[in-house]
């Protein structure tokens, strides 16, 4: 049996809800693009798996586990066969807050995500799938090295970028009409910045709109290893159009040469890694980290500082259980973690597997923080040093991962692929 079903649900929040992605003094004042959750259910040889995309910067792992557990129960499949990815828009609604509006919205979002999966399962039809890949220029490495050997947010033309743009297309086996498409790309959805107070799915939203209008089927946009890659065009709604036109144009050029076949290989598996964090430094360095985060990002770091001082006294070495999941269908695959890996890791996976259709990315099954490769640590910067200070009290990633973590994760991805 080779079947697939797709279903899309509107998850646009009410006006006034808090943003997440950039600090903004006001909540959402208007809606530029409505946002969605889209679910795809694949089945082959009595093996069923679910792939879901949510327009959000990334919910916490615990909230994503609730989604996966409910879908697992509804569809009678193991929880590891449910994959939830986030588009990582920086102009979407918060799902963590003391606000009653945010709490109510999160519950409705979870309910609608489960609904999308159930409806997609009900809509399954005889299907075949096809992979294709091209290369496009939609992202730029953002870790600019300064004269003192440190890194700032900027443009690094020589830096690594995974430029692959891939597609997994789904079509009805009898009519041969497209019923869905999953697009893989690598570029931060942070086109709109902190001076914008409109709700937007950013460039993935407009790209999806263009492709859905042209292909006449639901479309999912999946982020790759974008931890060190900004959008090439930024700062305005016009820049969103530029990003969307370039990305959708590349996708449309490879649709005609995509070859389809029934689902012959379908597997979603996961493993776990004990991810050690860097040892908590001496109190003076803890204070310096907090001061840098406050100065550069304008956030209150009192909670992080207090927690680090307490952990320093009792448990300087922290660790987190990290899930690494891999979705395989026919000749292609996507491996994901609940972090923001750098493009170097995705390119290493591709190189070691010698397979252009082996994608690796983040924002999968929740969100913790950044995963830089070992080579990035001497340069410091937001992704390496300060993100845990800014978001650690929310995500639980109190310190950066140990320097060899990216290498360990890549090795686990390779193990899953050959399992």
Backbone torsions as a table, in degrees:
resi	resn	phi	psi	omega
1	UNK	NA	134.0	178.9
2	UNK	-132.2	98.2	-176.6
3	UNK	-130.9	158.9	174.8
4	UNK	-153.0	147.2	176.6
5	UNK	-137.7	145.7	-176.8
6	UNK	-131.6	139.3	176.4
7	UNK	-149.4	143.4	-174.3
8	UNK	-126.8	136.1	-177.8
9	UNK	-129.6	136.2	177.4
10	UNK	-72.3	128.3	178.5
11	UNK	-125.2	29.3	179.7
12	UNK	-63.3	128.3	-177.0
13	UNK	-82.8	171.5	175.6
14	UNK	-73.6	155.7	175.2
15	UNK	-61.7	147.8	178.8
16	UNK	95.8	-14.4	-178.4
17	UNK	-67.2	151.5	-178.6
18	UNK	-68.1	150.3	172.2
19	UNK	-86.6	164.8	166.4
20	UNK	-140.3	138.5	-178.5
21	UNK	131.1	-46.1	170.3
22	UNK	-137.3	150.8	174.9
23	UNK	-72.8	126.7	176.0
24	UNK	-131.9	135.2	-177.4
25	UNK	-68.5	-24.8	179.6
26	UNK	-114.1	163.1	174.4
27	UNK	-85.0	-164.9	-179.4
28	UNK	-66.5	122.5	-179.3
29	UNK	-101.2	-23.0	178.4
30	UNK	-157.6	165.7	-177.5
31	UNK	-112.4	115.8	176.0
32	UNK	-87.5	-43.1	176.2
33	UNK	-133.6	135.2	172.0
34	UNK	-72.1	152.8	-177.4
35	UNK	-116.1	158.4	-168.4
36	UNK	-142.0	162.6	164.3
37	UNK	-117.9	134.1	-179.4
38	UNK	-127.1	129.4	-178.1
39	UNK	-117.1	141.4	173.3
40	UNK	-125.7	130.7	175.3
41	UNK	-113.7	122.7	177.5
42	UNK	-107.6	145.3	173.7
43	UNK	-141.5	132.5	176.3
44	UNK	-150.5	129.0	-178.2
45	UNK	52.4	45.1	178.3
46	UNK	62.6	19.8	176.4
47	UNK	-110.1	117.2	-174.8
48	UNK	-112.6	140.2	177.0
49	UNK	-143.4	152.7	-175.1
50	UNK	-121.3	134.5	178.4
51	UNK	-127.6	120.0	-172.8
52	UNK	-126.8	138.8	174.9
53	UNK	-119.6	134.6	-179.9
54	UNK	-123.1	131.7	175.2
55	UNK	-74.6	89.4	178.9
56	UNK	-162.4	156.8	179.8
57	UNK	-65.3	-27.6	179.2
58	UNK	140.6	114.7	178.8
59	UNK	-78.0	164.8	177.4
60	UNK	-64.8	156.2	-179.9
61	UNK	-58.9	-41.7	-177.7
62	UNK	-63.5	-37.7	178.0
63	UNK	-72.0	-37.8	177.9
64	UNK	-66.7	-35.3	176.3
65	UNK	-62.7	-34.9	176.0
66	UNK	-61.5	-44.2	178.2
67	UNK	-60.5	-49.3	-176.8
68	UNK	-64.0	-39.7	-178.8
69	UNK	-65.8	-41.4	-179.9
70	UNK	-67.2	-39.2	177.5
71	UNK	-67.1	-40.3	176.9
72	UNK	-56.5	-43.5	-179.6
73	UNK	-69.7	-41.7	-177.9
74	UNK	-66.4	-39.4	-174.1
75	UNK	-101.8	0.2	176.6
76	UNK	58.3	49.6	176.8
77	UNK	-131.3	156.3	177.5
78	UNK	-61.9	149.5	-176.0
79	UNK	-63.8	-29.2	-179.2
80	UNK	-71.7	-8.2	176.8
81	UNK	-93.2	9.4	175.8
82	UNK	-111.8	119.4	178.9
83	UNK	-111.0	127.5	176.5
84	UNK	-119.6	118.0	176.2
85	UNK	-113.2	154.6	179.8
86	UNK	-117.6	139.4	-178.9
87	UNK	-71.0	-18.5	176.8
88	UNK	70.0	29.4	174.2
89	UNK	-60.8	136.2	178.4
90	UNK	-91.0	8.2	178.8
91	UNK	-125.1	36.2	-179.8
92	UNK	-112.8	177.9	-174.4
93	UNK	-80.5	150.5	174.3
94	UNK	-71.8	152.3	172.7
95	UNK	-126.2	3.4	175.3
96	UNK	-126.9	116.9	-177.8
97	UNK	-176.5	161.9	171.8
98	UNK	-83.9	-4.9	-178.9
99	UNK	-68.0	134.7	177.8
100	UNK	-63.7	-33.8	179.2
101	UNK	-64.5	-44.3	-179.7
102	UNK	-65.9	-43.7	179.4
103	UNK	-60.4	-44.1	179.8
104	UNK	-66.2	-39.7	-180.0
105	UNK	-64.0	-41.9	-179.3
106	UNK	-60.2	-42.9	-180.0
107	UNK	-63.9	-40.6	178.7
108	UNK	-67.2	-37.2	178.4
109	UNK	-62.9	-45.8	178.2
110	UNK	-60.3	-44.9	179.3
111	UNK	-60.1	-43.8	-178.4
112	UNK	-70.8	-31.2	177.8
113	UNK	-67.8	-43.3	176.8
114	UNK	-63.6	-41.2	177.5
115	UNK	-58.7	-43.2	-179.5
116	UNK	-60.8	-41.2	179.7
117	UNK	-66.2	-42.6	179.8
118	UNK	-64.7	-43.8	179.4
119	UNK	-65.2	-39.4	178.1
120	UNK	-63.0	-39.5	178.0
121	UNK	-63.3	-40.4	179.4
122	UNK	-66.4	-29.1	-175.4
123	UNK	-90.6	8.3	-178.6
124	UNK	-58.0	138.9	178.0
125	UNK	-141.3	162.6	178.9
126	UNK	-57.0	122.2	-170.2
127	UNK	-140.6	161.6	170.3
128	UNK	-133.9	158.7	-174.6
129	UNK	-128.4	157.5	178.3
130	UNK	-146.0	137.7	177.9
131	UNK	-104.1	151.3	171.2
132	UNK	-158.6	160.6	-177.8
133	UNK	-150.8	146.8	173.9
134	UNK	-141.1	-170.4	179.3
135	UNK	-128.0	139.6	-178.6
136	UNK	-146.8	160.3	-175.5
137	UNK	-107.7	82.4	-178.8
138	UNK	-118.4	-7.0	-177.9
139	UNK	-132.5	160.3	178.5
140	UNK	-138.9	136.4	177.6
141	UNK	-61.8	131.2	-171.5
142	UNK	-104.6	1.1	-177.4
143	UNK	-91.7	88.1	-177.5
144	UNK	-85.0	125.7	-177.9
145	UNK	-86.1	128.8	-179.4
146	UNK	-90.8	174.4	-177.4
147	UNK	-62.9	-25.9	-179.4
148	UNK	-89.3	10.3	176.0
149	UNK	81.1	15.1	177.3
150	UNK	-108.2	176.6	-175.3
151	UNK	-119.6	138.6	171.7
152	UNK	-124.6	165.9	173.1
153	UNK	-70.6	117.6	-178.4
154	UNK	-166.3	-136.1	179.9
155	UNK	-131.3	126.3	176.5
156	UNK	-122.2	93.6	-175.7
157	UNK	-62.0	-24.1	-178.9
158	UNK	-91.9	-6.2	-176.1
159	UNK	-74.3	158.9	-177.2
160	UNK	-68.5	138.7	173.3
161	UNK	-144.0	128.9	172.7
162	UNK	-80.6	105.7	-173.8
163	UNK	-92.0	4.9	179.5
164	UNK	-67.0	139.2	171.1
165	UNK	-123.7	112.9	-175.0
166	UNK	-114.9	163.1	177.1
167	UNK	-142.1	138.2	167.8
168	UNK	-114.5	105.0	-176.4
169	UNK	-98.0	145.5	-179.2
170	UNK	-123.1	134.2	177.1
171	UNK	-140.9	155.0	176.9
172	UNK	-65.1	131.2	-173.9
173	UNK	-68.0	-28.9	-177.6
174	UNK	-88.4	-53.1	-177.2
175	UNK	-80.9	-20.8	-176.2
176	UNK	61.1	24.9	172.9
177	UNK	-90.9	140.7	179.4
178	UNK	-63.2	137.7	176.9
179	UNK	-117.3	-9.2	178.5
180	UNK	-179.6	162.8	178.0
181	UNK	-152.7	140.6	175.6
182	UNK	-117.2	121.0	-177.8
183	UNK	-106.2	133.0	179.1
184	UNK	-111.2	127.6	-179.1
185	UNK	-151.7	172.0	-176.3
186	UNK	-136.1	100.9	176.7
187	UNK	-173.4	128.4	-176.6
188	UNK	-59.2	128.7	174.9
189	UNK	-80.5	61.6	180.0
190	UNK	-123.4	36.8	179.7
191	UNK	-61.2	-49.1	175.4
192	UNK	-80.8	136.4	-173.4
193	UNK	-106.8	-166.3	-174.2
194	UNK	-66.3	-15.7	-180.0
195	UNK	-84.8	2.1	178.7
196	UNK	-100.5	134.3	177.9
197	UNK	-117.8	25.3	179.3
198	UNK	-104.4	144.4	174.3
199	UNK	-73.0	130.6	-178.2
200	UNK	-153.3	143.0	171.2
201	UNK	-82.1	6.7	-179.7
202	UNK	59.5	-158.0	-173.3
203	UNK	-63.8	-29.4	175.4
204	UNK	-60.3	-33.0	-179.3
205	UNK	-67.3	-47.8	-179.4
206	UNK	-70.7	-35.8	175.0
207	UNK	-58.7	-46.4	179.0
208	UNK	-60.1	-43.6	-179.4
209	UNK	-60.6	-43.8	179.5
210	UNK	-63.7	-46.6	-177.7
211	UNK	-68.2	-39.0	179.7
212	UNK	-65.9	-37.6	177.7
213	UNK	-65.5	-38.5	-176.9
214	UNK	-79.9	-44.3	-174.9
215	UNK	-88.9	-14.9	178.8
216	UNK	60.5	44.6	177.1
217	UNK	-158.9	159.0	177.1
218	UNK	-64.9	147.4	-177.8
219	UNK	-131.9	139.3	175.6
220	UNK	-112.7	138.2	174.4
221	UNK	-110.2	121.8	-177.8
222	UNK	-112.1	129.9	179.5
223	UNK	-82.7	140.6	173.5
224	UNK	-90.0	-143.8	-177.5
225	UNK	-86.6	82.5	-172.1
226	UNK	-98.9	11.6	-174.8
227	UNK	-56.5	-29.6	179.5
228	UNK	-121.9	24.4	-176.3
229	UNK	-127.4	117.2	174.8
230	UNK	-89.6	161.9	170.5
231	UNK	-62.5	143.2	-178.7
232	UNK	-66.5	-38.4	179.8
233	UNK	-113.1	134.2	-173.6
234	UNK	-145.4	159.0	165.3
235	UNK	104.1	-4.1	-177.0
236	UNK	-161.1	168.1	175.1
237	UNK	-67.4	-28.6	176.0
238	UNK	-65.4	-36.8	177.6
239	UNK	-66.0	-35.6	175.1
240	UNK	-59.8	-42.7	178.3
241	UNK	-61.4	-43.4	179.2
242	UNK	-59.2	-47.1	179.1
243	UNK	-60.8	-46.0	-176.1
244	UNK	-67.3	-39.0	179.9
245	UNK	-65.8	-42.0	-179.5
246	UNK	-66.1	-48.6	-177.2
247	UNK	-65.1	-49.3	-179.5
248	UNK	-64.0	-34.7	178.4
249	UNK	-61.6	-43.3	178.5
250	UNK	-64.0	-41.9	180.0
251	UNK	-62.0	-44.5	-176.9
252	UNK	-66.8	-26.0	179.7
253	UNK	-72.4	-22.7	-177.7
254	UNK	-100.4	-8.7	178.1
255	UNK	-58.4	-46.7	-176.0
256	UNK	-62.9	-25.3	-178.2
257	UNK	-99.6	8.0	179.3
258	UNK	-77.1	128.8	179.9
259	UNK	-101.8	134.5	-174.2
260	UNK	-107.7	151.1	174.2
261	UNK	-155.7	158.6	177.0
262	UNK	-61.0	159.1	179.1
263	UNK	-69.1	114.7	-178.4
264	UNK	-111.1	-21.5	179.3
265	UNK	-138.9	119.4	-178.1
266	UNK	-141.9	120.9	-177.4
267	UNK	-156.3	132.6	170.0
268	UNK	-126.1	118.2	-176.1
269	UNK	-133.2	161.1	178.2
270	UNK	-145.4	159.3	175.0
271	UNK	-139.5	171.6	-179.5
272	UNK	-127.4	146.6	179.7
273	UNK	-125.9	131.2	172.2
274	UNK	-75.8	103.2	-175.2
275	UNK	-91.3	108.0	176.6
276	UNK	-76.6	142.7	175.2
277	UNK	-99.5	161.1	177.6
278	UNK	-61.6	145.5	-179.5
279	UNK	-62.2	138.6	179.5
280	UNK	-63.0	126.6	-174.8
281	UNK	-76.1	-178.2	178.2
282	UNK	-65.0	155.4	-176.7
283	UNK	-52.3	-38.3	-179.9
284	UNK	-63.7	-38.6	178.6
285	UNK	-72.3	-34.8	174.7
286	UNK	-57.6	-45.7	180.0
287	UNK	-65.2	-38.5	179.0
288	UNK	-65.7	-40.0	177.9
289	UNK	-61.3	-43.9	179.9
290	UNK	-63.8	-42.2	-179.5
291	UNK	-64.1	-40.6	179.4
292	UNK	-63.9	-42.7	-179.6
293	UNK	-64.4	-41.2	179.0
294	UNK	-64.3	-43.0	-177.5
295	UNK	-67.9	-44.3	-173.8
296	UNK	-83.3	-29.7	-173.1
297	UNK	-120.2	-1.6	174.0
298	UNK	62.9	34.2	-178.6
299	UNK	-111.8	156.8	174.8
300	UNK	-85.0	120.3	-176.2
301	UNK	-106.7	15.3	-176.1
302	UNK	-58.2	-42.3	-177.3
303	UNK	-66.0	-44.2	179.0
304	UNK	-62.7	-44.4	-178.1
305	UNK	-61.6	-44.9	-179.2
306	UNK	-64.3	-42.7	-179.4
307	UNK	-65.6	-41.3	-179.4
308	UNK	-66.6	-38.1	177.8
309	UNK	-63.6	-38.2	179.0
310	UNK	-70.5	-43.5	179.9
311	UNK	-65.7	-33.3	178.4
312	UNK	-58.0	-36.9	-178.6
313	UNK	-74.6	-29.6	-169.7
314	UNK	-114.8	-36.7	-172.3
315	UNK	-155.2	86.6	-174.3
316	UNK	-74.0	-22.9	-179.3
317	UNK	-104.3	112.8	-178.6
318	UNK	-106.8	157.4	174.4
319	UNK	-146.5	156.7	179.9
320	UNK	-133.0	141.1	175.7
321	UNK	-80.9	112.6	-174.4
322	UNK	-105.5	123.4	176.0
323	UNK	-86.3	134.5	174.8
324	UNK	-120.1	118.8	-174.4
325	UNK	-117.9	146.7	179.1
326	UNK	-133.4	129.2	176.7
327	UNK	-107.5	121.4	179.8
328	UNK	-121.5	134.1	174.4
329	UNK	-146.5	122.5	-173.5
330	UNK	50.8	-125.9	-173.3
331	UNK	-88.7	-3.8	-175.5
332	UNK	-112.7	166.3	179.9
333	UNK	-155.4	157.0	171.8
334	UNK	-134.5	124.7	176.5
335	UNK	-110.9	136.0	-175.6
336	UNK	-139.2	154.8	176.2
337	UNK	-134.5	159.1	179.7
338	UNK	-82.9	47.7	-178.4
339	UNK	-142.3	-176.2	175.9
340	UNK	-114.5	87.9	179.3
341	UNK	-73.0	161.2	177.0
342	UNK	-87.5	158.8	-178.1
343	UNK	-62.0	-27.6	177.8
344	UNK	-54.6	-38.2	-178.6
345	UNK	-69.2	-41.3	178.7
346	UNK	-64.3	-41.0	180.0
347	UNK	-68.5	-31.6	176.9
348	UNK	-68.8	-40.9	176.6
349	UNK	-60.2	-47.6	179.4
350	UNK	-59.0	-44.8	-176.9
351	UNK	-65.7	-45.8	-175.5
352	UNK	-72.0	-27.4	176.4
353	UNK	-89.8	-12.2	-177.3
354	UNK	52.3	46.8	-174.9
355	UNK	-144.8	112.3	179.9
356	UNK	-66.1	-21.3	-177.5
357	UNK	-93.7	16.4	174.2
358	UNK	-102.3	98.7	-177.0
359	UNK	-95.9	148.4	178.2
360	UNK	-136.8	132.5	-177.4
361	UNK	-155.1	-171.6	-177.1
362	UNK	-117.3	-159.7	176.6
363	UNK	55.5	35.0	-175.9
364	UNK	-112.9	119.6	178.5
365	UNK	64.0	29.3	175.1
366	UNK	129.3	-170.3	-177.6
367	UNK	-145.8	132.8	175.0
368	UNK	-118.1	-53.4	-175.4
369	UNK	165.1	-156.4	-174.3
370	UNK	-91.2	152.5	173.9
371	UNK	-127.5	87.4	178.7
372	UNK	-79.0	154.4	171.1
373	UNK	-74.7	164.1	-176.8
374	UNK	-55.0	-37.0	-175.5
375	UNK	-65.5	-18.9	-177.1
376	UNK	-83.6	-19.4	-171.3
377	UNK	-63.7	-41.2	-179.4
378	UNK	-61.2	-22.3	-177.9
379	UNK	-87.1	-14.0	179.6
380	UNK	64.9	-143.6	-179.4
381	UNK	98.1	172.3	-175.1
382	UNK	-56.9	-48.3	-174.2
383	UNK	-65.6	-31.3	-176.7
384	UNK	-89.1	-43.4	-170.2
385	UNK	-107.2	-43.7	-163.3
386	UNK	-98.6	-22.2	-179.4
387	UNK	-56.4	-42.1	177.4
388	UNK	-62.5	-30.7	179.0
389	UNK	-69.5	-39.9	-177.1
390	UNK	-74.5	-45.2	-172.3
391	UNK	-113.5	-5.6	-179.4
392	UNK	-53.3	-41.5	179.1
393	UNK	-62.7	-20.0	178.6
394	UNK	-93.6	-46.2	-172.7
395	UNK	-88.9	-24.7	-176.3
396	UNK	92.4	-0.1	174.1
397	UNK	-89.1	87.2	-171.1
398	UNK	-77.1	-26.8	179.4
399	UNK	-135.4	161.3	177.8
400	UNK	-62.5	153.8	174.9
401	UNK	-61.2	154.9	174.4
402	UNK	-57.9	151.9	-168.7
403	UNK	-64.2	-22.5	-178.9
404	UNK	-94.4	8.0	-172.7
405	UNK	-64.4	-43.4	-178.5
406	UNK	-59.3	-40.0	178.0
407	UNK	-62.9	-42.2	178.9
408	UNK	-64.2	-39.5	179.7
409	UNK	-65.3	-45.4	178.8
410	UNK	-58.6	-42.9	178.8
411	UNK	-62.0	-38.0	177.1
412	UNK	-65.9	-38.3	177.0
413	UNK	-61.3	-43.2	179.2
414	UNK	-64.3	-39.4	177.5
415	UNK	-61.4	-45.0	179.5
416	UNK	-61.1	-40.4	-177.5
417	UNK	-63.0	-37.7	-176.2
418	UNK	-93.7	-0.8	-177.2
419	UNK	-62.0	NA	NA
